[in-house]
Amino acid sequence: MAWPAEAMVVTASVLQAAAPFGEPAAAAAAPTPCLAAVAQAVSARDGGAPPSLAIGTVLSARDRDRLAAVGPATIRLLAPGDMATMDHRPGRLNLELDPHGRILRHRCG
């Protein structure tokens, strides 16, 4: 059975408009509400400057340690292949990292 031309056009336009798994790239690059709160919590905890959490930057070992000290209820570092629970915590910052420690995405939850 052949698909009608109208169905093909609608299907193609829906697929083009759909975001690939998760948020669209523009939304992923937008600042998240919990990002500033986590950076402030880290610097308040140890008195240092807030860590750079910009997308595309490599997370230094020092900043990893500082973030880990804040605790998993506040921040979660996700490397490729890491398993993550599906519980949603609005105040928690999730940092998705590439294999080299570069920040790919940050989101609350």
Secondary structure, 3 states (H helix, E strand, C coil): CCCCHHHHHHHHHHHHHCCCCCCCHHHHHCCCHHHHHHHHHHHHHHCCCCCCCCCCCECCHHHHHHHHHHCCCCEEEECCCCCCCCCCCCCCEEEEECCCCEEEEEEEC
